[in-house]
Amino acid sequence: RVLLASVDLLGRGYNNDRRLAFARDAHARVLALPGVESAAIAFLPPLEMPGLPKATLKPDGVKLESDAAGRVVWTTTTPGYFATMGIPLVAGTDVAPLDQRQRALDAVINETAARTFWPGRSPIGRTFSVMEKTYEIVGIAKDTKYESLGEAPHPAVFLTLRMGAMAVPNFYVRARQGDPLALLPAVRTVVRELDADLALYEGRTLAQHIDNNLAFQRVTANFLSAIAPIALILAAIGLYAVLAYAVAQRTSEIGVRLTLGATPRGVVFEIVRQGMKVVALGCAFGWLVAFTLGWYLRPKLIGISLADPAIYAGIPALLLFVAIFACWLPARKAADVDPMTALRTE
């Protein structure tokens, strides 16, 4: 139920004070629209394809090993961002309203930032510096995804928009019910009432935004979905060919065994048992490699269990069935041949 839309203030003569006034007035008017549950104006939305910006955070009173240890994802926002995006605040409050110009700059950090920079202590009320400005921490937000669905939790800070209004503000509007795109005409009217030369663009739902920014992951997934069955078929054909050829080369051996009194059933069983030893060893090695690669790729596996039985049991079972058939069929054919005929093939 979240609507996203953008306004471009570049080239319109908007200095920082005018940008801030526009954001303050637009936020208040959009929040007052019928059917709006909550609203905010912020920088780039999460999971944006280029990625959110990063900066070096310097916590006051805490010495970091290096600047790299203080790298955080950051964005700027008005109050209401967390309620609109459905991100719970686990401690503290939201950033202050934009009209509180005399108040010190404030910020909300995520749980990972709190654990990283202030382990075992409450960061509420503490300060940090980023991009040469100092902020007071007023709240802690629950961790979420910022750049990709498969990312590990990492520090993030949400700076008050009072630090310097952006040239391309993004509207975040949560509808009380129904399709949030139904609110787009009303939000567009608000923008035009504030400045007739401005236009709202890229109106979309948050769900559409996420779907659009999964294009690269979807291309990779579709490619793997296409080549995986081909790879499985090639593996099965190769396995059958190698085992069938190896058993066929033992035709004379089978003839000798039959001549010395072995039963056809016993010969076939022995050939299959010996062939399956090698296949079982290959399966064990394959399982080891699959589990190792699966653990390494686990952060990128979205909606897929690390121990998916369809993969770790189904695929080996199929290849084992092919291997058994590849050993049994030529051994069975050789066992049906007259022993003397089998010996004469040499």
Buried (B, 14 or more C-beta within 10 A) or exposed (E): BBBBBBBBBEEBEBEEEBBBBBBBBBBBBBBEBEBBBBBBBBBBBBBBEEEBBBBBBBBEEBEBEEEEEBBBBBBBBBBBBBBBBEBEBEBBEBBBBBEEEEEEBBBBBBBBBBBBBBEEEEBBEBBBBBEEEEBBBBBBBEBBEBBBBEEEBBBBBBBBBBBBBBBEBBBBBBBEEEEBBEBBEBBBEBBEEBBEEBEBEEBBBBEBBBEEBBEEBEEEEEEEEEEEEEEBEEBBEEBBEBBBEBBBEBBBBBBEBBEEEBEBEEBBEBBBEBBBEBBEEBBEEBBEEBEEEBEEEEEEEEEEEEEEEEBBEEBBEEBBEBBBBBBBBBBBBBBEBEBEEBBEEE
